[in-house]
Amino acid sequence: MSDTLAAALTSVVLITVSAFAFYVLIDTWDKHSTGVSEALPISRDRIDTHLAISTAEAADLGCDTFSASIDNTGHTSVSDFSNMNLVGDYTDTSGSKVLSHLDYGTDWSISDISPDTNNTDIWDPGETATLSLTLSPILQ
């Protein structure tokens, strides 16, 4: 009788632990699937975003302020410029290589979007944005 009771108790514990483990796995898979589903539209927008630099020139003689015209050649409109990454990769006046992330609002800004006829203040496909940017340290 004690062997039967031990076997039954062991079976109940094994089934309970297995059910709990499967519940945890299903919950984890569900959370992962939800996260992937939420990230998919952002990834799709990134894939459809294509930008092409058409001109870049120094805006002053000190070589720290620049103006660049960039064409939106992709299929995605850009409205929140603070989510864009702008990276400077250049040689400064001392001959050192500089690689720095430029922050929107302090290091760079959008000074013009043309022709801005579709959505005002949104950089739509086919439009050209003029960026004003400041480098520190100064470009060689």
C-alpha positions as CSV (number, residue, x, y, z in Angstrom):
1,M,0.0,0.0,0.0
2,S,2.8,2.4,0.8
3,D,4.4,1.7,-2.5
4,T,1.2,2.6,-4.3
5,L,0.8,5.8,-2.3
6,A,4.3,6.8,-3.0
7,A,3.9,6.2,-6.7
8,A,0.6,8.1,-6.8
9,L,2.2,11.0,-4.8
10,T,5.2,11.1,-7.1
11,S,2.9,11.1,-10.2
12,V,0.9,14.0,-8.8
13,V,4.1,16.0,-8.0
14,L,5.5,15.2,-11.5
15,I,2.3,16.3,-13.2
16,T,2.0,19.5,-11.2
17,V,5.7,20.5,-11.9
18,S,5.2,19.7,-15.6
19,A,2.1,21.7,-15.8
20,F,3.7,24.7,-14.0
21,A,6.8,24.4,-16.3
22,F,4.6,24.4,-19.4
23,Y,2.6,27.3,-18.1
24,V,5.8,29.3,-17.6
25,L,7.1,28.4,-21.1
26,I,3.8,29.3,-22.7
27,D,3.7,32.7,-20.9
28,T,7.3,33.4,-21.9
29,W,6.6,32.5,-25.5
30,D,3.5,34.7,-25.5
31,K,5.5,37.7,-24.1
32,H,8.2,37.1,-26.7
33,S,5.7,36.8,-29.5
34,T,4.0,40.0,-28.4
35,G,7.3,41.9,-28.3
36,V,8.2,40.7,-31.8
37,S,4.8,41.8,-33.1
38,E,5.2,45.2,-31.6
39,A,8.8,45.6,-33.0
40,L,7.8,44.5,-36.5
41,P,6.3,47.9,-37.7
42,I,9.4,49.8,-36.4
43,S,11.7,47.4,-38.3
44,R,9.5,47.7,-41.4
45,D,9.8,51.5,-41.2
46,R,13.6,51.2,-40.8
47,I,13.9,49.0,-43.9
48,D,11.8,51.3,-46.0
49,T,13.8,54.4,-44.9
50,H,16.5,55.5,-47.4
51,L,18.3,58.8,-47.3
52,A,20.8,60.1,-49.7
53,I,23.2,63.0,-49.0
54,S,23.1,65.4,-52.0
55,T,25.3,68.2,-50.8
56,A,27.4,69.0,-47.7
57,E,29.3,72.2,-47.2
58,A,30.9,74.3,-44.5
59,A,28.6,77.1,-43.4
60,D,31.4,79.2,-41.9
61,L,35.2,79.6,-42.2
62,G,35.9,77.9,-38.8
63,C,34.9,74.4,-40.2
64,D,32.7,73.6,-37.2
65,T,29.3,74.5,-38.7
66,F,28.0,72.7,-41.7
67,S,24.9,72.5,-43.9
68,A,23.8,69.3,-45.6
69,S,21.0,68.6,-48.0
70,I,19.6,65.1,-47.7
71,D,17.0,63.5,-50.0
72,N,14.4,61.1,-48.6
73,T,14.5,58.5,-51.3
74,G,12.7,55.8,-49.3
75,H,9.0,55.1,-48.6
76,T,8.8,56.3,-45.0
77,S,7.9,59.7,-43.7
78,V,10.0,61.0,-40.8
79,S,8.3,63.1,-38.2
80,D,10.2,62.6,-35.0
81,F,13.7,63.7,-35.7
82,S,14.9,63.0,-32.2
83,N,14.7,59.3,-33.0
84,M,17.2,59.7,-35.8
85,N,20.9,59.0,-35.3
86,L,23.5,61.2,-36.8
87,V,27.1,60.1,-36.4
88,G,30.2,62.2,-37.2
89,D,33.3,60.4,-38.4
90,Y,36.1,62.8,-39.3
91,T,39.6,64.0,-38.5
92,D,40.0,67.0,-36.1
93,T,42.5,69.9,-36.3
94,S,45.0,67.9,-34.2
95,G,44.9,65.0,-36.7
96,S,43.0,62.7,-34.3
97,K,40.1,60.6,-35.7
98,V,36.8,61.5,-34.2
99,L,33.7,59.3,-34.1
100,S,30.8,60.9,-32.2
101,H,27.0,60.7,-31.9
102,L,25.4,64.1,-32.7
103,D,22.4,64.9,-30.6
104,Y,19.3,66.4,-32.2
105,G,18.5,69.9,-31.0
106,T,22.0,70.6,-29.7
107,D,24.4,69.3,-32.3
108,W,22.1,69.3,-35.4
109,S,18.7,70.4,-36.5
110,I,16.5,70.5,-39.5
111,S,16.5,74.1,-40.9
112,D,14.3,73.5,-44.0
113,I,12.3,70.8,-45.7
114,S,11.5,71.4,-49.4
115,P,9.1,71.1,-51.1
116,D,7.1,70.7,-47.9
117,T,3.7,70.5,-49.5
118,N,2.4,67.1,-48.3
119,N,2.6,67.2,-44.5
120,T,4.0,70.4,-42.9
121,D,7.1,69.8,-40.8
122,I,7.2,66.1,-41.8
123,W,10.0,64.8,-44.1
124,D,8.1,62.9,-46.7
125,P,9.5,60.7,-49.4
126,G,10.7,62.8,-52.4
127,E,11.5,65.8,-50.1
128,T,14.9,67.3,-49.3
129,A,15.8,68.3,-45.8
130,T,18.5,70.8,-45.0
131,L,20.4,70.0,-41.9
132,S,22.5,72.4,-39.9
133,L,25.1,70.7,-37.8
134,T,27.9,71.7,-35.5
135,L,31.0,69.5,-34.9
136,S,33.1,69.6,-31.8
137,P,36.1,69.3,-31.9
138,I,36.5,71.3,-35.2
139,L,37.0,69.4,-38.5
140,Q,40.5,69.6,-40.0
